Amino acid sequence: MHAETECTRAPGGRLAVPPTRPGTKHEYVRGRPGGRPSKATGTPRALFGSRPPTGRQHTLWTNWLQPGSPLVVSAFRVMGVSWPPPAAVGAATVAAVALCCAAKRGHGSRRGAEARSLGTLGTVLGPLLDQTADATDDAAARCTRCFYGPIIHSLTLAELQIMQQGLLGVDATGRICFVVDLALAGAEQAAAVLSVLRAASAGKPGAPELVELGSRMLIPGFVDAHAHAPQHAFTGTALDLPLLEWLERYTFPHETKFADVKHARNIYSRAVRNHLKHGSTTVSYFATIHLEACKVLVEVCREQGQRAYVGKVNMDRNSPETYCEETQQSLRDTRSFVDYVLGLRDPLITPVVTPRFVPSCTPTLMRGLAKICDEHQLPLQSHLSENLAECDWVRSLHPDCTSYSDVYD
């Protein structure tokens, strides 16, 4: 697994639960106890790259939990679900009946006697970790918080690992120091580890804090691969029209309001907060065409600690007069936005090139955006084939192309 984020972030990772369709069943098998992934994986190309995401929207992604990765989990209190969950219960079902509790950041560094007290932790962890004594001591010395209890994560598309006596340690930045399954250690060794942690947590300021999960469980944070942040204000409403009419009557007039940065901050703050509240620790956002409002969305994500891909939307044709860009201005604003985000040097925030969809973007704009994308090696997001009327429209706009996706190529 590859991950670069802190407690409330989520890295890109493996697809754990494909979007559920009626009649679909997902089978999970208990993971290898204490097993580790054989190699790391990066952000999935399917998110933005070589192939389209599985499902129409809101594909659910999770990551492996392993040393060197950030803690990117939501703690859930199980309500009305037996423990351990039955094999047929997927992560989406568990999440639907759970109450999310945000994982907090760790505490500061330790010095002197406080640091010396951690030698005991390294000693009892040594037999449980497949690494050198020095590496184990270093992990113990950096650890500021330990979570003990049920830990669940997916090893492959069809393999779910359940550690009922999992122990996960994180450092002050939220990066995972170690993960062990105390159920494999034997009762005596497990008791020794917990005894050291409970004593240190209770009696020594700065020693690792022990969080005992009890009826809660730790799972990797969710990744929402497609979200329109400005549309959060009318989520669940205005569903009476098909796509193209819906855009004209509801969406475009609403997004026009984001020329006002105060309005943008109000809606974006609510949107990001609610995504985090429901366990989405990483989100790929569509913003609007407004440069300053797009910067506000970046600011809000940083303030609330969410990892985000943020795109300034591009539209230079077939759009309302009040919500349409001039081609060169659209490209200049996109460059300005990309430069702004990259200049922050914040590993949590990535700019995304975002042509809204083919009908709203001229070929000249598309080529200009492709150049920006290539110059900075940026991901790209858009829309594709959402309804038949849209597909017919694209065919009439680009009769020389063999398919909708061919227009992007």
C-alpha positions as CSV (number, residue, x, y, z in Angstrom):
1,M,0.0,0.0,0.0
2,H,1.1,3.5,-0.7
3,A,-0.1,6.4,1.3
4,E,1.2,9.9,2.1
5,T,-1.3,11.3,4.5
6,E,-2.1,11.8,8.2
7,C,-4.9,10.8,10.6
8,T,-7.8,12.2,8.7
9,R,-6.5,11.6,5.2
10,A,-7.0,8.6,3.0
11,P,-4.6,7.5,0.3
12,G,-5.6,6.0,-3.0
13,G,-5.7,2.2,-2.6
14,R,-7.3,-1.0,-3.7
15,L,-10.9,-1.3,-4.6
16,A,-12.4,-3.1,-1.7
17,V,-16.1,-3.1,-2.4
18,P,-17.3,-2.7,-6.0
19,P,-20.4,-0.5,-6.2
20,T,-23.3,-2.7,-5.2
21,R,-26.0,-3.5,-7.8
22,P,-29.3,-5.3,-7.2
23,G,-28.6,-9.0,-7.0
24,T,-24.9,-8.6,-6.6
25,K,-23.2,-10.6,-3.8
26,H,-19.7,-9.9,-2.5
27,E,-17.8,-12.8,-0.9
28,Y,-15.1,-12.2,1.7
29,V,-12.8,-14.7,3.3
30,R,-10.9,-14.2,6.5
31,G,-7.5,-12.8,5.7
32,R,-4.2,-14.5,6.6
33,P,-3.7,-13.7,10.3
34,G,-1.1,-11.1,10.6
35,G,-0.5,-11.3,6.9
36,R,1.0,-8.4,5.0
37,P,0.7,-7.3,1.5
38,S,3.4,-8.6,-0.7
39,K,4.1,-5.2,-2.3
40,A,3.0,-1.6,-2.2
41,T,0.5,-0.1,-4.5
42,G,0.1,3.5,-5.5
43,T,-2.9,5.6,-6.2
44,P,-5.1,3.5,-8.5
45,R,-4.8,4.6,-12.1
46,A,-8.5,3.7,-12.5
47,L,-9.3,6.7,-10.4
48,F,-8.3,9.1,-13.1
49,G,-6.1,7.4,-15.6
50,S,-5.8,4.5,-18.0
51,R,-9.3,3.1,-17.5
52,P,-12.6,4.6,-16.2
53,P,-13.7,3.9,-12.6
54,T,-15.9,0.9,-12.0
55,G,-19.5,2.0,-11.6
56,R,-21.1,5.4,-12.3
57,Q,-20.1,7.3,-9.3
58,H,-18.9,7.1,-5.7
59,T,-16.7,4.0,-6.1
60,L,-15.5,2.8,-2.7
61,W,-11.8,2.5,-2.2
62,T,-9.7,1.4,0.8
63,N,-6.1,0.7,1.5
64,W,-4.0,-1.8,3.4
65,L,-2.9,-0.9,6.9
66,Q,0.9,-1.5,7.3
67,P,3.9,0.2,8.9
68,G,5.1,3.3,7.2
69,S,1.6,4.3,6.0
70,P,-0.5,7.0,7.7
71,L,-3.4,6.1,9.9
72,V,-6.3,6.7,7.6
73,V,-9.2,5.1,9.4
74,S,-12.6,5.8,10.7
75,A,-13.6,4.3,14.0
76,F,-17.1,2.9,14.0
77,R,-19.3,1.9,16.8
78,V,-21.2,-1.2,15.7
79,M,-25.0,-1.0,16.2
80,G,-27.0,-4.1,15.8
81,V,-24.4,-6.1,14.0
82,S,-22.9,-9.3,15.4
83,W,-19.1,-9.4,15.9
84,P,-17.3,-10.6,14.0
85,P,-19.4,-9.5,11.1
86,P,-20.6,-12.4,8.9
87,A,-18.6,-13.0,5.8
88,A,-21.4,-11.8,3.5
89,V,-21.4,-8.3,5.2
90,G,-19.3,-6.0,3.0
91,A,-17.6,-2.8,4.1
92,A,-20.4,-0.7,2.7
93,T,-23.0,-2.5,4.8
94,V,-20.9,-2.2,7.9
95,A,-20.4,1.5,7.3
96,A,-24.2,2.0,6.8
97,V,-24.9,0.7,10.3
98,A,-22.0,2.4,12.0
99,L,-21.4,5.7,13.7
100,C,-18.2,7.3,12.6
101,C,-15.8,8.6,15.2
102,A,-12.9,10.7,13.9
103,A,-9.4,9.6,14.8
104,K,-7.6,12.4,16.5
105,R,-4.0,13.5,15.9
106,G,-1.3,12.1,18.1
107,H,0.6,14.0,20.8
108,G,4.0,15.6,20.7
109,S,7.5,14.2,21.1
110,R,9.1,12.8,24.2
111,R,12.4,13.4,25.8
112,G,14.5,12.1,28.7
113,A,12.9,9.6,31.1
114,E,9.7,9.5,29.0
115,A,11.6,8.3,26.0
116,R,13.5,5.8,28.1
117,S,10.2,4.2,29.2
118,L,9.5,3.1,25.7
119,G,12.4,0.6,25.7
120,T,10.1,-1.8,27.4
121,L,7.5,-1.4,24.7
122,G,10.1,-2.2,22.1
123,T,11.2,-5.2,24.0
124,V,7.7,-6.8,24.2
125,L,7.0,-5.9,20.6
126,G,10.2,-7.4,19.3
127,P,9.0,-11.0,19.0
128,L,5.9,-9.9,17.2
129,L,7.5,-7.7,14.4
130,D,9.3,-9.1,11.5
131,Q,12.1,-6.5,11.6
132,T,15.4,-5.7,13.3
133,A,15.7,-4.8,17.0
134,D,16.8,-1.3,16.0
135,A,13.8,-0.8,13.8
136,T,11.5,-2.1,16.5
137,D,13.0,0.3,19.1
138,D,12.6,3.1,16.6
139,A,9.0,2.3,16.0
140,A,8.3,2.2,19.7
141,A,10.1,5.4,20.3
142,R,8.1,7.3,17.7
143,C,4.8,5.9,18.8
144,T,2.5,8.4,20.5
145,R,-0.8,6.5,20.3
146,C,-1.9,2.9,20.1
147,F,-5.3,1.5,19.1
148,Y,-6.2,-1.9,20.5
149,G,-9.3,-3.9,19.3
150,P,-10.9,-5.0,16.1
151,I,-9.1,-3.9,13.0
152,I,-10.4,-4.7,9.5
153,H,-8.9,-4.0,6.1
154,S,-8.9,-5.6,2.7
155,L,-5.8,-7.4,1.3
156,T,-7.2,-8.0,-2.1
157,L,-10.5,-7.5,-4.0
158,A,-11.9,-10.7,-2.4
159,E,-9.9,-11.0,0.9
160,L,-10.8,-9.2,4.1
161,Q,-8.4,-9.5,7.1
162,I,-10.1,-9.3,10.5
163,M,-7.8,-8.8,13.5
164,Q,-10.0,-9.1,16.6
165,Q,-7.1,-8.2,18.8
166,G,-5.3,-5.8,16.6
167,L,-2.7,-3.3,17.9
168,L,-1.9,-0.4,15.7
169,G,0.6,2.3,16.7
170,V,0.9,5.8,15.2
171,D,3.4,8.6,15.6
172,A,2.7,12.3,16.2
173,T,2.0,12.9,12.5
174,G,-0.5,10.0,12.3
175,R,1.9,7.7,10.4
176,I,1.6,4.1,11.3
177,C,4.6,2.7,13.3
178,F,3.5,-0.9,13.6
179,V,0.5,-3.2,13.2
180,V,0.4,-6.6,15.1
181,D,-2.3,-9.2,15.7
182,L,-2.0,-10.0,19.4
183,A,-4.3,-13.0,18.9
184,L,-1.2,-14.7,17.2
185,A,1.1,-13.8,20.0
186,G,-0.3,-16.1,22.7
187,A,-2.1,-15.0,25.8
188,E,1.1,-14.4,27.8
189,Q,2.8,-12.2,25.2
190,A,-0.4,-10.2,24.5
191,A,-0.9,-9.6,28.2
192,A,2.6,-8.3,28.5
193,V,2.2,-5.8,25.6
194,L,-1.1,-4.5,27.0
195,S,0.3,-4.3,30.5
196,V,3.2,-2.1,29.3
197,L,1.0,0.1,27.3
198,R,-1.6,0.5,30.1
199,A,1.0,1.3,32.7
200,A,2.8,3.8,30.4
201,S,-0.4,5.5,29.3
202,A,-1.7,5.9,32.8
203,G,1.5,6.9,34.6
204,K,3.9,8.7,32.3
205,P,3.1,12.1,30.6
206,G,4.1,11.9,26.9
207,A,4.1,8.1,26.9
208,P,2.0,6.4,24.2
209,E,-1.7,6.8,24.8
210,L,-3.7,3.6,24.6
211,V,-7.1,3.8,23.0
212,E,-9.1,0.6,23.6
213,L,-11.7,0.3,20.9
214,G,-14.2,-1.9,22.8
215,S,-17.3,-2.2,20.6
216,R,-15.8,0.0,17.9
217,M,-13.6,-1.1,15.0
218,L,-10.9,0.5,12.8
219,I,-11.2,0.4,9.0
220,P,-9.4,2.4,6.3
221,G,-11.0,5.7,5.3
222,F,-13.3,5.8,2.3
223,V,-12.3,7.6,-1.0
224,D,-15.1,9.3,-2.9
225,A,-13.8,9.4,-6.5
226,H,-16.4,11.9,-7.8
227,A,-18.0,14.7,-5.9
228,H,-19.4,18.1,-6.9
229,A,-18.7,20.3,-3.9
230,P,-20.9,23.2,-5.0
231,Q,-23.9,20.9,-5.4
232,H,-23.8,19.9,-1.7
233,A,-26.3,22.7,-1.0
234,F,-29.1,20.9,-2.9
235,T,-28.1,17.3,-2.4
236,G,-31.1,15.0,-2.5
237,T,-33.4,17.6,-4.2
238,A,-34.1,18.7,-7.8
239,L,-34.4,15.1,-9.1
240,D,-37.3,15.7,-11.4
241,L,-35.4,16.2,-14.6
242,P,-33.0,14.2,-16.8
243,L,-29.4,15.3,-16.9
244,L,-29.2,18.0,-19.5
245,E,-32.4,19.8,-18.4
246,W,-31.3,19.4,-14.8
247,L,-28.0,21.1,-15.5
248,E,-29.8,24.1,-17.2
249,R,-32.5,24.6,-14.6
250,Y,-30.8,23.8,-11.3
251,T,-27.0,23.2,-11.5
252,F,-25.7,26.0,-13.6
253,P,-27.7,28.8,-11.9
254,H,-26.6,27.5,-8.5
255,E,-22.9,27.2,-9.4
256,T,-23.0,30.7,-10.8
257,K,-23.4,31.9,-7.2
258,F,-19.9,30.8,-6.4
259,A,-18.5,34.0,-7.9
260,D,-19.1,35.2,-4.3
261,V,-16.3,33.7,-2.2
262,K,-18.3,34.1,1.0
263,H,-21.0,31.9,-0.4
264,A,-18.4,29.5,-1.6
265,R,-16.8,29.2,1.8
266,N,-20.1,28.6,3.5
267,I,-21.1,25.8,1.1
268,Y,-17.6,24.2,0.8
269,S,-17.2,24.2,4.6
270,R,-20.4,22.2,5.0
271,A,-19.5,19.9,2.1
272,V,-16.1,18.9,3.4
273,R,-17.3,18.6,7.0
274,N,-20.1,16.2,6.0
275,H,-17.8,14.1,3.8
276,L,-15.4,13.6,6.7
277,K,-18.3,13.0,9.1
278,H,-19.4,10.0,6.9
279,G,-15.9,8.5,6.7
280,S,-14.7,9.9,3.3
281,T,-11.2,10.9,4.2
282,T,-10.2,11.5,0.6
283,V,-12.5,13.1,-2.1
284,S,-12.0,14.1,-5.7
285,Y,-13.9,17.4,-6.1
286,F,-15.3,19.3,-9.0
287,A,-15.5,22.9,-8.0
288,T,-16.8,25.7,-10.4
289,I,-15.3,27.9,-13.1
290,H,-14.4,30.6,-10.5
291,L,-10.7,30.8,-9.7
292,E,-10.9,32.4,-6.3
293,A,-13.7,30.1,-5.1
294,C,-11.6,27.1,-6.2
295,K,-8.8,28.4,-3.9
296,V,-11.4,28.6,-1.1
297,L,-12.2,24.9,-1.5
298,V,-8.5,24.1,-1.2
299,E,-8.3,26.2,1.9
300,V,-11.3,24.5,3.5
301,C,-9.9,21.0,2.8
302,R,-6.6,22.0,4.4
303,E,-8.3,23.5,7.4
304,Q,-10.3,20.4,8.0
305,G,-7.5,18.0,7.3
306,Q,-9.0,16.2,4.3
307,R,-7.0,14.8,1.5
308,A,-8.4,16.1,-1.7
309,Y,-8.1,16.2,-5.5
310,V,-9.5,19.6,-6.5
311,G,-10.5,20.7,-10.0
312,K,-11.3,24.1,-11.4
313,V,-14.1,23.3,-13.9
314,N,-13.7,24.4,-17.5
315,M,-16.6,25.4,-19.7
316,D,-16.3,27.5,-22.9
317,R,-19.3,26.6,-25.0
318,N,-22.9,25.4,-24.8
319,S,-23.3,27.0,-21.3
320,P,-25.4,29.9,-19.9
321,E,-24.0,33.4,-20.7
322,T,-23.6,34.0,-17.0
323,Y,-21.7,30.7,-16.5
324,C,-19.3,30.3,-19.5
325,E,-15.6,31.2,-19.9
326,E,-13.6,32.6,-22.8
327,T,-11.2,29.9,-23.9
328,Q,-7.9,31.6,-23.2
329,Q,-9.1,33.0,-19.9
330,S,-10.2,29.5,-18.9
331,L,-6.7,28.2,-19.6
332,R,-5.0,31.1,-17.8
333,D,-7.2,30.5,-14.7
334,T,-6.5,26.8,-14.8
335,R,-2.7,27.5,-14.9
336,S,-3.1,29.9,-12.0
337,F,-5.0,27.4,-10.0
338,V,-2.5,24.6,-10.7
339,D,0.4,26.9,-9.8
340,Y,-1.4,28.0,-6.6
341,V,-2.0,24.4,-5.4
342,L,1.5,23.1,-6.3
343,G,3.0,26.1,-4.6
344,L,1.5,25.1,-1.3
345,R,3.6,21.9,-1.4
346,D,0.9,20.2,0.6
347,P,0.9,16.4,0.0
348,L,-2.8,16.4,1.0
349,I,-3.9,18.5,-2.0
350,T,-3.6,17.7,-5.7
351,P,-4.9,19.9,-8.5
352,V,-6.9,18.0,-11.1
353,V,-7.5,19.2,-14.7
354,T,-11.3,19.2,-15.0
355,P,-13.1,19.8,-18.3
356,R,-16.7,19.5,-17.3
357,F,-17.7,17.3,-20.2
358,V,-17.4,17.3,-24.0
359,P,-20.4,19.4,-24.8
360,S,-19.2,22.3,-22.7
361,C,-15.5,22.3,-23.9
362,T,-14.2,23.2,-27.3
363,P,-11.4,21.2,-28.9
364,T,-9.1,24.2,-28.5
365,L,-9.8,24.2,-24.7
366,M,-9.3,20.5,-24.5
367,R,-5.9,20.6,-26.2
368,G,-4.8,23.4,-23.9
369,L,-5.9,21.5,-20.9
370,A,-4.1,18.4,-22.1
371,K,-0.9,20.5,-22.4
372,I,-1.2,21.7,-18.8
373,C,-1.9,18.1,-17.7
374,D,1.2,16.8,-19.5
375,E,3.5,19.6,-18.2
376,H,2.8,18.9,-14.6
377,Q,1.9,15.2,-14.8
378,L,-1.6,15.9,-13.3
379,P,-4.6,13.6,-13.1
380,L,-7.7,14.5,-15.1
381,Q,-11.4,14.1,-14.4
382,S,-14.5,14.7,-16.4
383,H,-17.8,13.0,-17.3
384,L,-18.6,10.3,-19.9
385,S,-21.8,8.8,-21.3
386,E,-24.2,9.7,-18.5
387,N,-27.4,9.4,-20.6
388,L,-28.5,8.8,-24.1
389,A,-29.3,12.4,-25.0
390,E,-25.8,13.4,-23.9
391,C,-24.3,10.7,-26.1
392,D,-26.4,11.8,-29.1
393,W,-25.3,15.4,-28.5
394,V,-21.6,14.5,-28.4
395,R,-22.0,12.4,-31.6
396,S,-23.5,15.5,-33.4
397,L,-20.7,17.7,-32.1
398,H,-17.9,15.3,-33.1
399,P,-19.1,13.2,-36.0
400,D,-15.4,12.4,-36.9
401,C,-14.9,10.5,-33.6
402,T,-15.8,6.9,-33.3
403,S,-17.0,7.1,-29.7
404,Y,-17.5,9.4,-26.8
405,S,-14.2,8.5,-25.3
406,D,-12.5,9.0,-28.6
407,V,-13.2,12.7,-28.3
408,Y,-10.9,12.9,-25.2
409,D,-8.2,11.0,-27.0
